[in-house]
């Protein structure tokens, strides 16, 4: 197994566990948030899916985008499964892009996000994308604990 295969495996495992958490949230709690400044559960799920699309475009651009026209913007929030189904083609395109890279690309391609304070190798950037989803899914687990909602077991 090479590095690209491991990165894909990592993305798939992160998403599999995220989906376990996301789909365990009762429909009546999808709009719950811990305070007025926070995202709701469904807003956070949308943020994760939308951010992955942004990161995909930024990686293809080899840096931050000056303009991001999000296909997720102004879409009404409905259900977790609707969000996942809508995001599926973007997810597939992202994973296909990752599969198109070589081992050398992981070190040699630089992603310039100076506007966010960093320039990173492609491999580092891909791991950051996975980390972003993992952190927010962990936040959702904390939301569930705070709201008194049983938490699904993700460590299988």
C-alpha positions in Angstrom: 0.0 0.0 0.0 1.4 3.4 -1.0 0.9 6.8 0.5 -2.0 7.7 -1.8 -3.8 4.5 -0.9 -3.3 5.3 2.8 -4.6 8.8 2.4 -7.7 7.5 0.7 -8.2 4.9 3.4 -7.9 7.6 6.0 -10.5 9.8 4.3 -12.9 6.9 4.0 -12.4 5.9 7.6 -12.9 9.5 8.8 -16.1 9.8 6.7 -17.4 6.4 7.8 -17.1 7.4 11.4 -18.5 10.9 10.8 -21.6 9.4 9.1 -22.1 7.1 12.2 -22.3 10.3 14.3 -24.2 12.4 11.9 -26.9 9.8 11.3 -27.3 9.1 15.0 -28.5 12.7 15.6 -32.3 12.6 16.0 -34.1 14.7 13.4 -35.6 16.9 16.1 -32.1 17.7 17.4 -30.5 18.7 14.0 -31.1 22.4 14.7 -29.7 22.2 18.3 -26.6 24.2 19.1 -25.0 24.9 22.5 -25.3 28.7 22.2 -26.4 31.4 19.9 -22.9 31.9 18.4 -22.4 28.2 17.5 -23.4 26.3 14.4 -26.3 23.9 14.7 -25.6 20.2 14.2 -26.8 20.3 10.6 -24.9 23.5 10.0 -21.8 21.9 11.2 -22.3 18.9 8.9 -22.9 21.2 6.0 -19.7 23.1 6.9 -17.7 19.9 6.8 -19.1 18.9 3.4 -18.7 22.4 2.0 -15.2 22.8 3.3 -14.1 19.6 1.7 -15.3 21.0 -1.6 -13.4 24.2 -1.0 -10.2 22.4 0.0 -10.5 20.3 -3.2 -10.7 23.4 -5.3 -7.8 25.0 -3.4 -5.7 21.9 -3.9 -6.4 22.0 -7.6 -5.6 25.7 -7.6 -2.4 25.0 -5.5 -3.6 27.7 -3.1 -6.5 29.6 -1.6 -9.3 30.7 -3.9 -9.8 34.4 -4.4 -13.5 33.7 -5.1 -15.5 30.6 -3.9 -18.9 30.2 -5.3 -20.2 27.4 -3.1 -22.8 25.0 -4.5 -23.9 24.5 -0.9 -24.8 28.1 -0.3 -28.5 29.0 -0.2 -29.5 25.3 -0.3 -32.2 24.7 2.3 -31.2 22.4 5.1 -33.2 19.2 5.1 -31.8 15.9 6.4 -28.4 14.4 7.0 -29.0 11.9 4.2 -30.0 14.7 1.8 -26.8 16.6 2.6 -24.7 13.4 2.1 -26.4 12.6 -1.2 -25.9 16.2 -2.5 -22.3 16.2 -1.5 -21.5 12.7 -3.0 -20.4 13.9 -6.5 -18.1 16.5 -4.9 -16.7 13.9 -2.6 -16.1 11.5 -5.5 -14.4 14.2 -7.5 -12.2 15.0 -4.5 -11.1 11.4 -4.0 -10.5 11.0 -7.8 -8.2 14.0 -7.7 -6.3 12.5 -4.8 -5.9 9.2 -6.7 -4.5 11.2 -9.7 -1.5 12.3 -7.7 1.8 10.5 -7.5 4.0 9.8 -4.4 6.3 12.6 -5.6 3.4 15.0 -5.8 2.7 14.7 -2.1 6.1 16.3 -1.4 6.7 18.5 -4.5 3.3 20.2 -4.9 3.0 23.2 -2.6 -0.4 24.5 -1.5 -0.1 28.3 -0.8 -2.6 29.4 1.8 -0.5 32.3 2.9 -3.8 34.2 3.5 -4.5 31.6 6.3 -0.9 31.6 7.5 0.7 28.6 5.8 2.2 27.0 2.7 2.2 23.2 2.9 3.2 20.2 0.9 0.2 18.5 -0.8 0.5 15.5 1.6 0.4 17.7 4.6 -2.6 19.6 3.2 -4.5 16.4 2.6 -4.0 15.3 6.1 -5.2 18.8 7.3 -8.4 18.3 5.3 -9.1 15.0 7.1 -8.2 16.5 10.5 -10.7 19.3 9.9 -13.6 16.8 9.5 -12.4 14.8 12.5 -12.3 17.8 14.8 -15.8 18.9 13.8 -17.2 15.4 14.2 -15.6 15.4 17.7 -17.4 18.7 18.3 -20.6 17.1 17.3 -20.0 14.3 19.8 -19.6 17.0 22.5 -22.9 18.6 21.3 -24.6 15.3 21.8 -23.2 14.9 25.3 -24.2 18.4 26.2 -27.7 18.0 24.8 -28.1 14.7 26.7 -28.4 12.7 23.5 -26.9 9.2 23.5 -23.6 8.9 21.5 -23.0 6.2 19.0 -19.9 4.1 19.4 -17.4 5.1 16.7 -14.4 3.1 17.9 -15.2 -0.2 16.2 
